[in-house]
């Protein structure tokens, strides 16, 4: 097993279930035959929080895995995130964004391309026989819109997500930590439809740029930075962002760690000579240390994070026109 490949797969993850299973599949299976997937509701603008999982998929591609991106159009409807016209309009936008971000070599799949097949429907029904309503709802707590008044469609949703893993031939299910409960349910129930339990890799959720009270969300534009935000808007949002002298719940440090370093490999702080001149950080840990020791001022950090975020988003803005 190549240790560099393993490190690439593991970096910037919050949890791997399980690392033993991951090591085993890397030993036993050809790297190019290992299938990983991540599914997305196409429910609104792509934002920096979304790009954390997209960045992880770039790591998977670099490692040589087969990457599948599921644009979950049916799930979006079931979770009451938009009507059919809205979802159809969003599909082209999401695909454009992901390709511009660097995922051209991933395989893009629409849920509606296979989720109405007879065998798929049979598997969803089989799964529903063995999962209680309470358990299905619990798995949706971090995902469902208006969970207190959940519709039947939102109970069908996790059964379909579990069936997706089988019908996409998945070895590694990937998502943000909000997907954990559904993934754990999948590991418990996939044998009911004669499929192996997947390895699950979860990436962190970015804190809202307003602070730790909420995560970044496209439904709350003030909490995040959208990929189509202009350079000026990005600078203004980051200038006003929550940024305590702490590595806990600090969105500016999180953006540096999970988006900037994986993409650019270093972080150069440009600043006036009278304030100490430029600084070059070759890894996130050194940046965090300088910030916590106050060698790096929050304003300098913010200004340079904004510069890198704009650099990250530039090819996406160009494609979106």
C-alpha positions as CSV (number, residue, x, y, z in Angstrom):
1,X,0.0,0.0,0.0
2,X,1.3,3.4,-1.0
3,X,1.5,5.6,2.1
4,X,1.3,8.8,0.1
5,X,-2.0,7.7,-1.4
6,X,-3.3,6.8,2.0
7,X,-2.2,10.2,3.4
8,X,-3.9,12.0,0.4
9,X,-7.2,10.1,1.1
10,X,-7.1,10.8,4.9
11,X,-6.0,14.4,5.0
12,X,-8.5,17.0,6.2
13,X,-11.1,14.4,7.2
14,X,-13.1,14.5,10.4
15,X,-13.8,10.8,10.5
16,X,-13.1,7.6,8.6
17,X,-15.3,4.6,9.3
18,X,-13.2,2.6,9.5
19,X,-9.5,3.2,8.9
20,X,-8.9,-0.6,9.1
21,X,-11.4,-1.2,6.3
22,X,-9.8,1.6,4.2
23,X,-6.3,0.1,4.6
24,X,-7.7,-3.3,3.6
25,X,-9.4,-2.2,0.4
26,X,-6.3,-0.3,-0.6
27,X,-4.3,-3.5,-0.3
28,X,-6.8,-5.8,-1.9
29,X,-8.3,-3.8,-4.8
30,X,-6.7,-2.0,-7.7
31,X,-6.8,1.7,-6.9
32,X,-8.5,2.7,-10.1
33,X,-11.4,0.2,-9.3
34,X,-12.2,1.7,-5.9
35,X,-15.4,3.8,-6.3
36,X,-16.1,6.8,-4.1
37,X,-19.1,9.0,-4.3
38,X,-20.6,12.1,-2.8
39,X,-24.2,13.2,-3.4
40,X,-25.4,16.8,-3.6
41,X,-28.9,18.3,-3.4
42,X,-29.0,20.9,-6.2
43,X,-30.9,23.2,-4.0
44,X,-29.2,26.6,-4.5
45,X,-25.9,28.4,-4.9
46,X,-22.7,26.5,-4.4
47,X,-20.7,28.0,-1.5
48,X,-17.4,27.6,0.3
49,X,-18.9,24.9,2.5
50,X,-19.8,22.8,-0.5
51,X,-16.2,23.2,-1.9
52,X,-14.8,21.4,1.2
53,X,-16.3,18.1,-0.1
54,X,-15.4,19.0,-3.7
55,X,-11.8,19.6,-2.6
56,X,-11.7,16.2,-0.9
57,X,-12.9,14.6,-4.2
58,X,-10.0,16.3,-5.9
59,X,-7.8,14.4,-3.4
60,X,-9.5,11.2,-4.3
61,X,-8.9,11.8,-8.0
62,X,-5.2,12.6,-7.3
63,X,-5.0,9.3,-5.4
64,X,-6.3,7.5,-8.4
65,X,-9.8,6.5,-7.1
66,X,-12.8,6.4,-9.4
67,X,-14.9,9.4,-8.3
68,X,-18.6,9.7,-8.9
69,X,-20.5,12.9,-8.2
70,X,-24.3,12.4,-7.8
71,X,-26.5,15.4,-8.4
72,X,-29.5,14.3,-6.4
73,X,-32.3,15.9,-8.3
74,X,-35.0,13.5,-6.9
75,X,-33.7,13.9,-3.4
76,X,-33.8,17.7,-3.8
77,X,-37.5,17.4,-4.6
78,X,-38.2,15.0,-1.8
79,X,-36.6,17.3,0.7
80,X,-38.8,20.2,-0.4
81,X,-35.8,22.3,-1.6
82,X,-37.5,23.4,-4.9
83,X,-39.9,22.5,-7.7
84,X,-39.0,20.6,-10.8
85,X,-38.3,23.7,-12.9
86,X,-35.9,25.1,-10.3
87,X,-34.1,21.8,-9.9
88,X,-33.6,21.5,-13.7
89,X,-32.1,25.0,-13.9
90,X,-29.8,24.2,-11.0
91,X,-28.3,21.1,-12.6
92,X,-26.4,22.8,-15.4
93,X,-25.2,25.4,-12.9
94,X,-23.8,22.8,-10.5
95,X,-22.1,20.8,-13.2
96,X,-20.5,23.9,-14.6
97,X,-19.2,24.9,-11.1
98,X,-17.8,21.5,-10.3
99,X,-16.0,21.2,-13.6
100,X,-14.5,24.7,-13.3
101,X,-13.3,23.8,-9.8
102,X,-11.2,21.0,-11.3
103,X,-13.5,17.9,-11.2
104,X,-13.6,17.4,-15.0
105,X,-12.4,13.8,-14.6
106,X,-15.1,12.8,-12.2
107,X,-18.2,10.9,-13.4
108,X,-21.3,13.1,-13.1
109,X,-24.6,11.2,-12.5
110,X,-28.2,12.4,-12.1
111,X,-30.3,10.6,-9.5
112,X,-33.2,10.5,-12.0
113,X,-31.1,8.5,-14.4
114,X,-31.4,5.3,-12.3
115,X,-33.7,6.0,-9.3
116,X,-36.9,5.0,-11.1
117,X,-35.6,1.6,-12.3
118,X,-37.5,-1.4,-11.0
119,X,-34.7,-3.0,-9.1
120,X,-33.8,0.3,-7.4
121,X,-37.4,0.7,-6.3
122,X,-37.5,-2.9,-5.0
123,X,-34.4,-2.2,-2.9
124,X,-35.9,1.0,-1.4
125,X,-39.0,-1.0,-0.4
126,X,-36.9,-3.8,1.1
127,X,-34.9,-1.3,3.2
128,X,-38.1,0.4,4.4
129,X,-39.3,-2.9,5.9
130,X,-36.4,-3.0,8.4
131,X,-36.0,0.7,9.4
132,X,-38.4,2.3,11.9
133,X,-39.9,5.8,11.2
134,X,-38.1,7.1,14.2
135,X,-34.7,5.9,13.0
136,X,-35.3,7.2,9.5
137,X,-36.3,10.6,10.9
138,X,-33.3,10.7,13.2
139,X,-31.0,10.0,10.3
140,X,-32.4,13.2,8.6
141,X,-31.9,15.6,11.5
142,X,-29.0,17.4,10.0
143,X,-30.4,17.4,6.4
144,X,-34.2,17.7,6.4
145,X,-36.0,20.9,5.9
146,X,-38.5,21.6,8.7
147,X,-37.9,18.2,10.4
148,X,-40.6,19.0,13.0
149,X,-43.2,18.8,10.2
150,X,-41.5,16.1,8.1
151,X,-43.3,14.7,5.1
152,X,-43.3,11.0,4.2
153,X,-40.9,11.9,1.3
154,X,-38.3,12.8,3.9
155,X,-38.5,9.3,5.3
156,X,-38.1,7.8,1.8
157,X,-35.0,10.0,1.3
158,X,-32.6,8.1,3.5
159,X,-33.8,4.7,2.1
160,X,-32.9,6.1,-1.4
161,X,-29.6,7.4,-0.3
162,X,-28.7,3.9,1.0
163,X,-29.9,2.3,-2.2
164,X,-27.7,4.8,-4.2
165,X,-24.6,3.2,-2.6
166,X,-25.5,-0.2,-4.0
167,X,-26.7,1.0,-7.4
168,X,-23.6,3.2,-8.0
169,X,-21.3,0.4,-7.0
170,X,-19.8,2.4,-4.1
171,X,-16.8,1.3,-2.0
172,X,-16.4,4.6,-0.2
173,X,-19.3,6.9,0.7
174,X,-18.1,10.5,1.3
175,X,-19.9,13.5,2.6
176,X,-19.8,16.2,5.2
177,X,-20.4,15.3,8.8
178,X,-24.2,16.0,8.4
179,X,-24.3,12.8,6.4
180,X,-23.0,10.6,9.2
181,X,-26.3,9.3,10.5
182,X,-27.5,8.2,7.1
183,X,-24.1,6.6,6.4
184,X,-24.2,4.7,9.7
185,X,-27.7,3.5,8.8
186,X,-26.4,2.4,5.5
187,X,-23.6,0.3,7.1
188,X,-26.2,-1.4,9.2
189,X,-28.8,-2.1,6.5
190,X,-27.1,-2.6,3.1
191,X,-26.8,-6.3,3.7
192,X,-30.6,-6.4,3.6
193,X,-30.3,-5.7,-0.1
194,X,-27.3,-7.9,-0.6
195,X,-24.6,-5.3,-0.7
196,X,-21.5,-4.7,1.4
197,X,-21.3,-2.0,4.0
198,X,-19.3,1.0,2.6
199,X,-16.3,2.7,4.1
200,X,-17.5,6.2,5.1
201,X,-15.3,9.3,5.0
202,X,-16.6,12.5,6.5
203,X,-15.2,16.0,6.1
204,X,-15.7,18.9,8.5
205,X,-18.5,21.4,8.2
206,X,-17.4,25.0,7.9
207,X,-18.6,27.4,10.6
208,X,-20.7,30.4,9.4
209,X,-18.6,33.4,8.7
210,X,-20.8,35.1,11.3
211,X,-19.6,32.8,14.0
212,X,-20.2,29.3,15.5
213,X,-24.0,29.6,16.0
214,X,-24.6,28.1,12.6
215,X,-22.9,26.3,9.7
216,X,-22.5,27.8,6.3
217,X,-25.7,27.4,4.3
218,X,-26.9,28.5,0.9
219,X,-30.3,29.2,2.4
220,X,-28.7,31.9,4.6
221,X,-26.5,33.9,2.2
222,X,-25.1,36.0,5.0
223,X,-23.4,32.9,6.6
224,X,-21.2,32.0,3.6
225,X,-19.5,33.0,0.5
226,X,-21.1,31.9,-2.8
227,X,-18.9,30.9,-5.7
228,X,-20.4,33.7,-7.9
229,X,-19.8,36.4,-5.3
230,X,-17.7,39.2,-6.8
231,X,-14.1,39.9,-5.6
232,X,-15.4,43.0,-3.8
233,X,-18.2,41.1,-2.1
234,X,-15.7,38.3,-1.0
235,X,-13.3,40.9,0.5
236,X,-16.2,42.7,2.3
237,X,-17.6,39.4,3.7
238,X,-14.3,38.2,5.0
239,X,-13.4,41.6,6.4
240,X,-16.5,41.5,8.5
241,X,-16.2,37.8,9.4
242,X,-15.9,36.3,12.8
243,X,-12.2,35.7,13.6
244,X,-11.2,35.3,17.2
245,X,-7.6,34.6,18.3
246,X,-8.5,31.0,18.6
247,X,-8.4,27.8,16.5
248,X,-11.9,26.8,17.7
249,X,-14.9,27.7,15.5
250,X,-12.8,30.2,13.5
251,X,-14.1,30.3,9.9
252,X,-11.1,32.2,8.6
253,X,-8.7,29.5,9.8
254,X,-11.0,26.8,8.6
255,X,-11.1,28.3,5.1
256,X,-7.3,28.4,5.2
257,X,-7.0,24.8,6.3
258,X,-9.7,23.1,4.2
259,X,-9.7,25.1,1.0
260,X,-6.5,27.2,0.6
261,X,-3.7,24.8,1.7
262,X,-5.0,21.8,-0.2
263,X,-5.3,23.8,-3.4
264,X,-2.3,26.1,-3.3
265,X,0.1,24.1,-1.1
266,X,1.3,27.2,0.7
267,X,0.0,30.5,2.1
268,X,1.9,33.7,1.4
269,X,0.9,36.7,3.5
270,X,1.5,39.9,1.7
271,X,2.0,42.8,4.0
272,X,3.8,46.1,4.1
273,X,7.5,46.1,5.2
274,X,6.6,48.4,8.2
275,X,4.4,45.6,9.5
276,X,7.1,43.0,9.1
277,X,7.0,42.2,5.4
278,X,5.7,39.1,3.7
279,X,5.4,35.7,5.4
280,X,5.4,32.3,3.8
281,X,3.7,29.4,5.5
282,X,4.3,25.9,4.0
283,X,1.6,24.2,6.0
284,X,-1.5,25.0,8.0
285,X,0.0,24.3,11.4
286,X,2.6,27.0,11.0
287,X,0.0,29.5,9.9
288,X,-2.2,28.7,12.9
289,X,0.8,29.0,15.3
290,X,1.7,32.4,13.9
291,X,-1.9,33.6,14.3
292,X,-2.4,32.3,17.8
293,X,0.9,33.8,18.9
294,X,-0.2,37.1,17.4
295,X,2.7,37.2,15.0
296,X,0.0,37.3,12.3
297,X,-2.6,40.0,12.8
298,X,-6.3,39.1,12.1
299,X,-6.6,41.8,9.5
300,X,-3.6,40.6,7.6
301,X,-5.0,37.0,7.8
302,X,-8.4,38.2,6.5
303,X,-6.9,40.3,3.7
304,X,-4.8,37.4,2.4
305,X,-7.5,34.7,2.9
306,X,-9.8,37.0,0.7
307,X,-7.0,37.1,-1.9
308,X,-6.7,33.4,-2.0
309,X,-10.5,32.8,-2.0
310,X,-10.8,35.1,-5.0
311,X,-8.0,33.2,-6.8
312,X,-9.8,29.9,-6.0
313,X,-13.2,31.2,-7.3
314,X,-11.8,33.0,-10.4
315,X,-12.1,30.1,-12.9
316,X,-15.7,29.4,-11.6
317,X,-16.7,33.0,-12.1
318,X,-15.3,32.9,-15.6
319,X,-17.3,29.8,-16.6
320,X,-20.5,31.2,-15.1
321,X,-20.0,34.4,-17.0
